[in-house]
Amino acid sequence: MSVVVVAAVKGSGGVTAAALALGASLAATPDSAAVTLVEADPSGGSLLGWCEQLTAGDGLYEAAFSRHSDGLASVAQPLGEMAVVVARGTPFRLIAALERPRRSWSNLLRSVDGTVIVDIGRLTPSSPTAPIVAAADVIVLVAAADPGSVAATMEWIGRGGRLTPDELGVSSERIRLLTTEVTPSGGPHGLAPRELARELGPAYIGHLPHDPDGLRTLCRGASARHRSLRRSALIDATAGLAELVLGSTRTRVGA
């Protein structure tokens, strides 16, 4: 199995949408095993509000303190071809779950079959999600396609996420950069994906366009292979991205 963390360095939005689209596309690939999407954003989850078929039952908090060996699997709910573990409750409960799980996050995440995609929201210096980042095979950093967001993200990558030189950093080999278009215009200083690919090299894996209709269809539980998504710009973009991420995790897990 493999663990993919999706996060942002700046609060530019689009992290949960990227994680959802990536999970749906991974689940739809012919050679993919099971896919589980876990909301582990300390500020709270969005999927309960986005997806009507998901229920406010047990979620991340209960999984973190479960005595069962399949803690995450025991609280996962179906959404299309994926399983989803929602984050519900107050930030106090979520932070407690992230900081003091009954088992280590590495063991919790790797107890789930297939690929686990973890939405951890914004990476901050004091984020309790550090153990999840450490357990990840691939870290997908989401940034708005503007110079400020991309520069801040590249600076974070350059210093390996460290605030001081003696801190244990994150290897750049595990990091991929994904840009998103949160609004249709992308802002007055939007950067073209081709320009980003040329400037950033292999760390840059792609761009997700603004596609609210496609996102709503995924939230209704549609498979990425469903005919209603054949013309979805979001799914078209994520399909190629899914293959890149799968290849990255296979390389790291096999290393």
C-alpha positions in Angstrom: 0.0 0.0 0.0 1.0 3.6 -0.2 0.3 6.9 1.5 -0.2 10.2 -0.4 -0.6 13.4 1.6 -2.3 16.4 0.0 -1.6 19.8 1.6 -1.0 23.5 1.0 1.7 25.8 2.3 -0.4 28.9 1.8 -4.2 29.0 2.4 -5.0 29.2 -1.3 -7.8 26.7 -1.2 -8.4 23.6 -3.4 -6.7 21.0 -1.2 -9.8 19.0 -0.5 -11.0 19.3 -4.1 -7.6 18.1 -5.3 -7.6 15.2 -2.8 -11.2 14.1 -3.8 -10.5 14.3 -7.5 -7.2 12.5 -7.2 -8.8 9.7 -5.1 -11.6 9.3 -7.6 -9.2 9.1 -10.5 -6.9 6.7 -8.7 -9.8 4.4 -7.9 -10.8 4.4 -11.5 -7.5 3.3 -12.9 -7.5 -0.3 -14.1 -4.5 -1.4 -12.0 -5.4 0.4 -8.8 -6.1 -1.3 -5.6 -8.6 0.1 -3.0 -8.5 3.9 -2.4 -9.3 5.5 1.0 -9.6 9.2 1.4 -8.9 10.4 4.9 -9.8 14.0 6.1 -7.1 14.9 8.7 -7.3 18.7 8.5 -7.0 20.1 12.1 -9.3 23.0 11.2 -12.1 20.5 10.2 -13.4 18.6 7.2 -15.4 19.7 4.2 -16.7 16.5 2.8 -19.7 16.1 5.1 -21.0 19.5 3.8 -20.2 18.7 0.2 -21.4 15.1 -0.1 -25.0 14.4 1.0 -24.6 10.7 1.1 -21.8 10.9 3.8 -23.2 10.7 7.3 -21.9 12.4 10.5 -21.2 9.1 12.2 -17.8 7.9 13.4 -14.8 9.5 11.7 -11.2 10.5 12.3 -11.5 11.0 16.0 -13.0 7.6 16.6 -10.5 5.9 14.3 -7.6 7.5 16.2 -8.7 6.1 19.5 -10.1 2.8 18.3 -8.9 -0.4 19.9 -9.5 -2.3 16.7 -6.6 -3.2 14.4 -8.6 -1.8 11.4 -9.3 1.6 13.0 -9.6 3.6 9.8 -11.3 0.9 7.8 -13.9 0.5 10.6 -15.2 4.1 10.2 -14.8 4.5 6.4 -17.9 5.2 4.3 -18.3 4.5 0.6 -18.3 7.4 -1.9 -18.3 6.2 -5.5 -15.4 3.8 -5.9 -13.6 5.2 -2.8 -13.9 4.8 0.9 -13.9 8.0 2.9 -13.0 8.8 6.6 -14.5 12.1 7.5 -13.2 14.7 10.0 -16.1 16.0 12.1 -16.4 17.8 15.4 -14.5 20.7 16.9 -10.8 21.5 16.1 -10.1 20.5 19.7 -11.2 17.0 19.1 -9.5 16.7 15.8 -6.2 18.0 17.2 -6.4 15.6 20.1 -6.9 12.7 17.6 -4.0 13.8 15.5 -1.6 14.4 18.4 -2.5 11.4 20.6 -3.8 8.4 18.5 -3.9 5.0 20.2 -1.4 3.8 17.6 1.2 5.7 15.6 -0.2 7.3 12.4 2.3 5.3 10.4 0.6 2.1 11.7 -2.9 3.5 11.4 -2.4 4.6 7.8 -0.6 1.4 6.7 -3.3 -0.8 8.2 -5.5 0.1 5.3 -5.3 -1.8 2.0 -4.4 -0.1 -1.2 -3.7 3.7 -1.5 -4.5 6.1 1.3 -4.9 9.8 0.4 -4.8 12.1 3.4 -6.1 15.7 3.2 -4.2 17.6 5.9 -5.2 21.1 4.8 -2.6 23.9 5.4 0.8 23.0 6.6 1.7 25.4 9.5 4.8 25.4 11.8 2.8 24.0 14.7 0.6 21.6 12.7 -0.2 18.3 14.6 -0.1 16.5 11.2 3.7 16.2 11.2 3.6 12.5 11.9 1.3 12.0 8.9 3.7 13.9 6.7 6.6 11.8 7.9 4.6 8.6 7.1 3.8 9.7 3.5 5.3 8.2 0.4 4.4 11.2 -1.6 3.5 14.7 -0.5 1.4 16.7 -3.1 1.6 20.4 -2.3 -1.3 22.4 -3.8 -0.8 26.0 -4.7 -2.9 28.6 -6.5 -1.3 29.3 -9.9 0.0 32.8 -9.0 3.6 33.9 -8.3 3.1 34.4 -4.6 1.6 31.0 -3.8 4.1 29.1 -6.0 7.1 31.0 -4.6 6.0 30.3 -1.0 5.6 26.7 -1.8 8.9 26.4 -3.6 10.6 28.1 -0.7 9.0 25.5 1.7 10.3 22.7 -0.6 13.8 24.3 -0.7 14.2 24.3 3.0 12.6 20.8 3.4 9.8 22.3 5.6 12.3 23.2 8.3 12.0 26.4 10.4 15.6 25.9 11.8 18.6 24.2 10.2 18.8 21.5 12.9 15.2 20.3 12.3 14.5 17.0 10.5 13.4 18.0 7.0 11.3 16.5 4.3 13.2 15.0 1.3 12.4 16.8 -1.9 12.2 13.5 -3.6 8.9 12.9 -1.9 7.4 16.2 -2.9 5.3 17.1 -5.9 3.7 20.5 -6.7 0.2 20.8 -8.1 -1.4 24.1 -9.1 -5.1 24.8 -9.0 -7.5 27.3 -10.4 -9.8 28.1 -7.5 -11.8 30.7 -9.6 -12.4 30.8 -13.3 -10.2 33.8 -13.9 -7.3 32.5 -11.8 -6.5 36.1 -10.8 -4.7 38.9 -12.6 -1.3 37.3 -12.2 -2.0 33.7 -13.1 0.8 31.6 -14.3 0.5 29.3 -17.3 1.0 25.6 -16.6 3.5 25.3 -19.5 5.5 28.1 -18.0 5.5 26.4 -14.6 6.5 23.1 -16.0 9.5 24.7 -17.8 10.6 26.7 -14.7 10.0 24.0 -12.0 11.0 20.8 -13.7 9.9 17.3 -12.6 8.6 18.5 -9.2 5.7 20.1 -11.0 3.1 17.5 -11.9 0.2 19.5 -13.3 -2.7 21.9 -13.0 -6.3 21.3 -11.9 -8.8 23.7 -13.6 -11.9 25.3 -12.1 -14.7 22.7 -12.6 -17.5 23.1 -10.1 -19.9 20.9 -12.0 -17.3 18.0 -12.1 -16.6 18.4 -8.4 -20.3 18.4 -7.5 -20.7 15.2 -9.6 -17.9 13.5 -7.7 -19.5 14.6 -4.4 -22.7 12.8 -5.5 -20.7 9.6 -5.6 -20.2 9.2 -9.3 -17.3 7.2 -10.5 -14.6 9.0 -12.5 -15.5 6.7 -15.3 -19.2 7.7 -15.3 -20.4 9.2 -18.6 -21.5 12.3 -16.8 -17.8 13.1 -16.3 -16.5 12.3 -19.8 -16.2 16.0 -20.5 -15.0 17.0 -17.0 -11.9 19.2 -17.2 -11.1 18.3 -13.6 -11.2 14.5 -14.3 -9.3 14.9 -17.5 -6.5 16.7 -15.7 -6.5 14.4 -12.7 -6.4 11.2 -14.8 -2.8 11.8 -15.9 -1.9 13.1 -12.5 -3.1 9.9 -10.9 -0.7 7.8 -13.0 2.2 10.1 -12.0 1.3 9.8 -8.3 0.9 6.0 -8.5 4.3 5.7 -10.2 5.9 7.9 -7.5 4.5 5.8 -4.7 5.5 2.5 -6.3 9.0 3.8 -6.7 9.3 4.9 -3.1 7.6 1.8 -1.6 9.8 -0.5 -3.7 12.9 1.4 -2.8 
